[in-house]
Amino acid sequence: MSRIVVVNDPKAIEADGWALLSRMIADFPGLNMQLVLLLDRIHRQWRKRWIA
């Protein structure tokens, strides 16, 4: 069974929260977590990476 984590307001999560979330996803593959981010705008730097 897969777990989906939906973040609808990424700006509300502080740096330590992102660090914890990224460690959970990377270090515990048995959790089988997937992350969905809902963004209203994409920063120009991210847009270049994601939309090529």
N, CA, C and O atoms as a CHARMM CRD file, in Angstrom:
* protein
*
  208
    1    1 MET  N      0.84600  -1.17100   0.00000 PROA 1      0.00000
    2    1 MET  CA     0.00000   0.00000   0.00000 PROA 1      0.00000
    3    1 MET  C      0.89500   1.23800   0.00000 PROA 1      0.00000
    4    1 MET  O      1.87400   1.30900   0.74200 PROA 1      0.00000
    5    2 SER  N      0.54800   2.20300  -0.83400 PROA 2      0.00000
    6    2 SER  CA     1.30800   3.43900  -0.94700 PROA 2      0.00000
    7    2 SER  C      0.63200   4.54400  -0.14500 PROA 2      0.00000
    8    2 SER  O     -0.59200   4.59200  -0.03000 PROA 2      0.00000
    9    3 ARG  N      1.45200   5.42500   0.40300 PROA 3      0.00000
   10    3 ARG  CA     0.92800   6.58400   1.13300 PROA 3      0.00000
   11    3 ARG  C      1.21400   7.82700   0.31300 PROA 3      0.00000
   12    3 ARG  O      2.33700   8.03200  -0.14700 PROA 3      0.00000
   13    4 ILE  N      0.21400   8.64400   0.13400 PROA 4      0.00000
   14    4 ILE  CA     0.37700   9.88500  -0.61600 PROA 4      0.00000
   15    4 ILE  C      0.24400  11.05300   0.35400 PROA 4      0.00000
   16    4 ILE  O     -0.75500  11.17400   1.06400 PROA 4      0.00000
   17    5 VAL  N      1.25200  11.90400   0.37500 PROA 5      0.00000
   18    5 VAL  CA     1.24600  13.09700   1.21400 PROA 5      0.00000
   19    5 VAL  C      0.97700  14.28500   0.29600 PROA 5      0.00000
   20    5 VAL  O      1.74400  14.54000  -0.63200 PROA 5      0.00000
   21    6 VAL  N     -0.09700  15.00200   0.55100 PROA 6      0.00000
   22    6 VAL  CA    -0.46300  16.16100  -0.26400 PROA 6      0.00000
   23    6 VAL  C     -0.17200  17.42300   0.54300 PROA 6      0.00000
   24    6 VAL  O     -0.64200  17.58000   1.67000 PROA 6      0.00000
   25    7 VAL  N      0.60500  18.31100  -0.05200 PROA 7      0.00000
   26    7 VAL  CA     0.93100  19.60100   0.57600 PROA 7      0.00000
   27    7 VAL  C      0.27100  20.67900  -0.26900 PROA 7      0.00000
   28    7 VAL  O      0.69400  20.94000  -1.39500 PROA 7      0.00000
   29    8 ASN  N     -0.76300  21.30300   0.27400 PROA 8      0.00000
   30    8 ASN  CA    -1.48600  22.30700  -0.50400 PROA 8      0.00000
   31    8 ASN  C     -0.97300  23.73100  -0.29300 PROA 8      0.00000
   32    8 ASN  O     -1.36300  24.63700  -1.02800 PROA 8      0.00000
   33    9 ASP  N     -0.11300  23.94100   0.69000 PROA 9      0.00000
   34    9 ASP  CA     0.47900  25.26300   0.90600 PROA 9      0.00000
   35    9 ASP  C      1.94000  25.08100   1.31400 PROA 9      0.00000
   36    9 ASP  O      2.26500  25.15200   2.49900 PROA 9      0.00000
   37   10 PRO  N      2.82400  24.84800   0.33900 PROA 10     0.00000
   38   10 PRO  CA     4.22800  24.58600   0.65300 PROA 10     0.00000
   39   10 PRO  C      4.90800  25.71700   1.42000 PROA 10     0.00000
   40   10 PRO  O      5.86500  25.47300   2.15400 PROA 10     0.00000
   41   11 LYS  N      4.42500  26.96000   1.26100 PROA 11     0.00000
   42   11 LYS  CA     5.03800  28.09500   1.96200 PROA 11     0.00000
   43   11 LYS  C      4.80900  28.02200   3.47000 PROA 11     0.00000
   44   11 LYS  O      5.53500  28.64900   4.24200 PROA 11     0.00000
   45   12 ALA  N      3.81800  27.26800   3.88200 PROA 12     0.00000
   46   12 ALA  CA     3.49700  27.17000   5.30900 PROA 12     0.00000
   47   12 ALA  C      4.42300  26.21000   6.04900 PROA 12     0.00000
   48   12 ALA  O      4.45100  26.20400   7.28000 PROA 12     0.00000
   49   13 ILE  N      5.17700  25.40300   5.31300 PROA 13     0.00000
   50   13 ILE  CA     6.08300  24.44600   5.94500 PROA 13     0.00000
   51   13 ILE  C      7.45800  25.08300   6.08000 PROA 13     0.00000
   52   13 ILE  O      8.01800  25.59200   5.10900 PROA 13     0.00000
   53   14 GLU  N      7.98800  25.05100   7.28300 PROA 14     0.00000
   54   14 GLU  CA     9.29800  25.64600   7.53400 PROA 14     0.00000
   55   14 GLU  C     10.41000  24.69700   7.09400 PROA 14     0.00000
   56   14 GLU  O     10.15400  23.53700   6.77100 PROA 14     0.00000
   57   15 ALA  N     11.63000  25.19100   7.08300 PROA 15     0.00000
   58   15 ALA  CA    12.77800  24.42500   6.59100 PROA 15     0.00000
   59   15 ALA  C     12.96100  23.11000   7.33500 PROA 15     0.00000
   60   15 ALA  O     13.26600  22.09100   6.71700 PROA 15     0.00000
   61   16 ASP  N     12.78000  23.11600   8.65700 PROA 16     0.00000
   62   16 ASP  CA    12.97200  21.86500   9.40000 PROA 16     0.00000
   63   16 ASP  C     11.88200  20.84800   9.05900 PROA 16     0.00000
   64   16 ASP  O     12.13400  19.64300   9.10200 PROA 16     0.00000
   65   17 GLY  N     10.68800  21.30800   8.72300 PROA 17     0.00000
   66   17 GLY  CA     9.62000  20.41300   8.28900 PROA 17     0.00000
   67   17 GLY  C      9.93900  19.77100   6.94900 PROA 17     0.00000
   68   17 GLY  O      9.68600  18.58200   6.75400 PROA 17     0.00000
   69   18 TRP  N     10.50100  20.55700   6.01000 PROA 18     0.00000
   70   18 TRP  CA    10.90300  19.99600   4.72500 PROA 18     0.00000
   71   18 TRP  C     12.03900  18.99600   4.90900 PROA 18     0.00000
   72   18 TRP  O     12.07400  17.96000   4.24400 PROA 18     0.00000
   73   19 ALA  N     12.96800  19.30700   5.81200 PROA 19     0.00000
   74   19 ALA  CA    14.07700  18.38500   6.06400 PROA 19     0.00000
   75   19 ALA  C     13.56100  17.05200   6.60600 PROA 19     0.00000
   76   19 ALA  O     14.00300  15.98800   6.17200 PROA 19     0.00000
   77   20 LEU  N     12.63700  17.11200   7.54100 PROA 20     0.00000
   78   20 LEU  CA    12.06900  15.89000   8.10000 PROA 20     0.00000
   79   20 LEU  C     11.30600  15.10200   7.03300 PROA 20     0.00000
   80   20 LEU  O     11.46000  13.88500   6.93500 PROA 20     0.00000
   81   21 LEU  N     10.50000  15.77600   6.24900 PROA 21     0.00000
   82   21 LEU  CA     9.72800  15.11000   5.20700 PROA 21     0.00000
   83   21 LEU  C     10.63800  14.44900   4.16700 PROA 21     0.00000
   84   21 LEU  O     10.39100  13.31800   3.75000 PROA 21     0.00000
   85   22 SER  N     11.68000  15.15300   3.75800 PROA 22     0.00000
   86   22 SER  CA    12.60100  14.58400   2.77100 PROA 22     0.00000
   87   22 SER  C     13.36000  13.38800   3.33400 PROA 22     0.00000
   88   22 SER  O     13.61100  12.42200   2.61400 PROA 22     0.00000
   89   23 ARG  N     13.72800  13.44200   4.61900 PROA 23     0.00000
   90   23 ARG  CA    14.39900  12.28300   5.24300 PROA 23     0.00000
   91   23 ARG  C     13.46800  11.09100   5.33200 PROA 23     0.00000
   92   23 ARG  O     13.88900   9.95600   5.10500 PROA 23     0.00000
   93   24 MET  N     12.19600  11.33800   5.66200 PROA 24     0.00000
   94   24 MET  CA    11.22700  10.23700   5.74600 PROA 24     0.00000
   95   24 MET  C     11.07700   9.54700   4.38900 PROA 24     0.00000
   96   24 MET  O     11.03500   8.31900   4.31300 PROA 24     0.00000
   97   25 ILE  N     10.99700  10.33700   3.32900 PROA 25     0.00000
   98   25 ILE  CA    10.81400   9.76600   1.99600 PROA 25     0.00000
   99   25 ILE  C     12.07400   9.03700   1.53800 PROA 25     0.00000
  100   25 ILE  O     11.98500   7.94300   0.98100 PROA 25     0.00000
  101   26 ALA  N     13.24600   9.63000   1.76500 PROA 26     0.00000
  102   26 ALA  CA    14.50000   9.05600   1.27000 PROA 26     0.00000
  103   26 ALA  C     15.01500   7.90100   2.12800 PROA 26     0.00000
  104   26 ALA  O     15.50000   6.90600   1.58900 PROA 26     0.00000
  105   27 ASP  N     14.91800   8.01600   3.44200 PROA 27     0.00000
  106   27 ASP  CA    15.56500   7.06400   4.32700 PROA 27     0.00000
  107   27 ASP  C     14.69800   5.87900   4.72900 PROA 27     0.00000
  108   27 ASP  O     15.20800   4.89500   5.26400 PROA 27     0.00000
  109   28 PHE  N     13.39700   5.96100   4.47800 PROA 28     0.00000
  110   28 PHE  CA    12.50200   4.87300   4.85400 PROA 28     0.00000
  111   28 PHE  C     11.69700   4.41500   3.64300 PROA 28     0.00000
  112   28 PHE  O     10.50900   4.72000   3.54200 PROA 28     0.00000
  113   29 PRO  N     12.33200   3.67900   2.71300 PROA 29     0.00000
  114   29 PRO  CA    11.61800   3.25200   1.51400 PROA 29     0.00000
  115   29 PRO  C     10.44300   2.32300   1.82700 PROA 29     0.00000
  116   29 PRO  O      9.52300   2.19900   1.01900 PROA 29     0.00000
  117   30 GLY  N     10.46600   1.67700   2.98100 PROA 30     0.00000
  118   30 GLY  CA     9.37000   0.80500   3.37100 PROA 30     0.00000
  119   30 GLY  C      8.07400   1.55200   3.63300 PROA 30     0.00000
  120   30 GLY  O      6.99900   0.95300   3.61500 PROA 30     0.00000
  121   31 LEU  N      8.16400   2.86100   3.87600 PROA 31     0.00000
  122   31 LEU  CA     6.95200   3.65700   4.06500 PROA 31     0.00000
  123   31 LEU  C      6.18800   3.83300   2.75900 PROA 31     0.00000
  124   31 LEU  O      4.98000   4.07100   2.75300 PROA 31     0.00000
  125   32 ASN  N      6.92200   3.71000   1.64900 PROA 32     0.00000
  126   32 ASN  CA     6.32000   3.82100   0.32000 PROA 32     0.00000
  127   32 ASN  C      5.50000   5.10700   0.20500 PROA 32     0.00000
  128   32 ASN  O      4.31900   5.07600  -0.14200 PROA 32     0.00000
  129   33 MET  N      6.15100   6.24200   0.50300 PROA 33     0.00000
  130   33 MET  CA     5.47900   7.54500   0.47600 PROA 33     0.00000
  131   33 MET  C      5.70200   8.24900  -0.85100 PROA 33     0.00000
  132   33 MET  O      6.78100   8.16600  -1.43900 PROA 33     0.00000
  133   34 GLN  N      4.69100   8.92900  -1.30900 PROA 34     0.00000
  134   34 GLN  CA     4.77700   9.77600  -2.49000 PROA 34     0.00000
  135   34 GLN  C      4.31200  11.16500  -2.09600 PROA 34     0.00000
  136   34 GLN  O      3.40500  11.31900  -1.27800 PROA 34     0.00000
  137   35 LEU  N      4.93800  12.17400  -2.68000 PROA 35     0.00000
  138   35 LEU  CA     4.64900  13.55700  -2.31600 PROA 35     0.00000
  139   35 LEU  C      3.98700  14.28300  -3.48000 PROA 35     0.00000
  140   35 LEU  O      4.45300  14.20200  -4.61700 PROA 35     0.00000
  141   36 VAL  N      2.90200  14.98900  -3.19300 PROA 36     0.00000
  142   36 VAL  CA     2.21500  15.81800  -4.17900 PROA 36     0.00000
  143   36 VAL  C      2.22400  17.24600  -3.64600 PROA 36     0.00000
  144   36 VAL  O      1.71800  17.51900  -2.55800 PROA 36     0.00000
  145   37 LEU  N      2.80300  18.14500  -4.42500 PROA 37     0.00000
  146   37 LEU  CA     2.82100  19.56700  -4.06000 PROA 37     0.00000
  147   37 LEU  C      1.84400  20.31700  -4.94800 PROA 37     0.00000
  148   37 LEU  O      1.86600  20.16600  -6.17000 PROA 37     0.00000
  149   38 LEU  N      0.99800  21.11500  -4.34500 PROA 38     0.00000
  150   38 LEU  CA     0.07500  21.95300  -5.09500 PROA 38     0.00000
  151   38 LEU  C      0.61900  23.37800  -5.06400 PROA 38     0.00000
  152   38 LEU  O      0.65800  24.01500  -4.01100 PROA 38     0.00000
  153   39 LEU  N      1.03500  23.86700  -6.21800 PROA 39     0.00000
  154   39 LEU  CA     1.66600  25.18200  -6.31700 PROA 39     0.00000
  155   39 LEU  C      0.77700  26.12000  -7.11600 PROA 39     0.00000
  156   39 LEU  O      0.19700  25.73100  -8.12900 PROA 39     0.00000
  157   40 ASP  N      0.67700  27.35100  -6.65300 PROA 40     0.00000
  158   40 ASP  CA    -0.08200  28.33200  -7.42300 PROA 40     0.00000
  159   40 ASP  C      0.80400  29.05100  -8.42700 PROA 40     0.00000
  160   40 ASP  O      0.32500  29.51100  -9.46300 PROA 40     0.00000
  161   41 ARG  N      2.08600  29.15100  -8.12800 PROA 41     0.00000
  162   41 ARG  CA     3.05500  29.75600  -9.03900 PROA 41     0.00000
  163   41 ARG  C      4.35800  28.99200  -8.94500 PROA 41     0.00000
  164   41 ARG  O      4.69700  28.45300  -7.89100 PROA 41     0.00000
  165   42 ILE  N      5.08400  28.94500 -10.04300 PROA 42     0.00000
  166   42 ILE  CA     6.38900  28.28700 -10.06500 PROA 42     0.00000
  167   42 ILE  C      7.45600  29.36500 -10.21700 PROA 42     0.00000
  168   42 ILE  O      7.38600  30.20100 -11.11800 PROA 42     0.00000
  169   43 HSD  N      8.43400  29.33500  -9.33200 PROA 43     0.00000
  170   43 HSD  CA     9.55600  30.27600  -9.39400 PROA 43     0.00000
  171   43 HSD  C     10.29800  30.07200 -10.71800 PROA 43     0.00000
  172   43 HSD  O     10.37600  28.94800 -11.21300 PROA 43     0.00000
  173   44 ARG  N     10.83500  31.13500 -11.28900 PROA 44     0.00000
  174   44 ARG  CA    11.51800  31.04400 -12.58200 PROA 44     0.00000
  175   44 ARG  C     12.63200  30.01200 -12.58600 PROA 44     0.00000
  176   44 ARG  O     12.80500  29.29200 -13.56900 PROA 44     0.00000
  177   45 GLN  N     13.39400  29.93000 -11.49200 PROA 45     0.00000
  178   45 GLN  CA    14.49900  28.97800 -11.41600 PROA 45     0.00000
  179   45 GLN  C     13.97100  27.54500 -11.46400 PROA 45     0.00000
  180   45 GLN  O     14.56800  26.69600 -12.12600 PROA 45     0.00000
  181   46 TRP  N     12.87400  27.26300 -10.78100 PROA 46     0.00000
  182   46 TRP  CA    12.28200  25.91200 -10.78800 PROA 46     0.00000
  183   46 TRP  C     11.68000  25.61200 -12.14500 PROA 46     0.00000
  184   46 TRP  O     11.75500  24.48300 -12.63000 PROA 46     0.00000
  185   47 ARG  N     11.08400  26.62300 -12.75700 PROA 47     0.00000
  186   47 ARG  CA    10.43900  26.42100 -14.06200 PROA 47     0.00000
  187   47 ARG  C     11.46100  25.92800 -15.08500 PROA 47     0.00000
  188   47 ARG  O     11.15800  25.06100 -15.90400 PROA 47     0.00000
  189   48 LYS  N     12.67800  26.48800 -15.03500 PROA 48     0.00000
  190   48 LYS  CA    13.72300  26.06700 -15.97500 PROA 48     0.00000
  191   48 LYS  C     14.09500  24.60400 -15.74400 PROA 48     0.00000
  192   48 LYS  O     14.40000  23.89300 -16.70200 PROA 48     0.00000
  193   49 ARG  N     14.07500  24.15100 -14.52000 PROA 49     0.00000
  194   49 ARG  CA    14.44300  22.75500 -14.21300 PROA 49     0.00000
  195   49 ARG  C     13.31800  21.79900 -14.59700 PROA 49     0.00000
  196   49 ARG  O     13.57800  20.74000 -15.17000 PROA 49     0.00000
  197   50 TRP  N     12.07500  22.15700 -14.29100 PROA 50     0.00000
  198   50 TRP  CA    10.95900  21.23300 -14.44900 PROA 50     0.00000
  199   50 TRP  C     10.37100  21.24900 -15.84300 PROA 50     0.00000
  200   50 TRP  O      9.96700  20.20400 -16.35300 PROA 50     0.00000
  201   51 ILE  N     10.31600  22.40700 -16.46700 PROA 51     0.00000
  202   51 ILE  CA     9.69800  22.53300 -17.78000 PROA 51     0.00000
  203   51 ILE  C     10.79700  22.83500 -18.78300 PROA 51     0.00000
  204   51 ILE  O     11.20300  23.98300 -18.96200 PROA 51     0.00000
  205   52 ALA  N     11.26000  21.80000 -19.42000 PROA 52     0.00000
  206   52 ALA  CA    12.35700  21.97000 -20.38600 PROA 52     0.00000
  207   52 ALA  C     11.90700  21.58900 -21.77600 PROA 52     0.00000
  208   52 ALA  O     12.69200  21.66700 -22.72200 PROA 52     0.00000
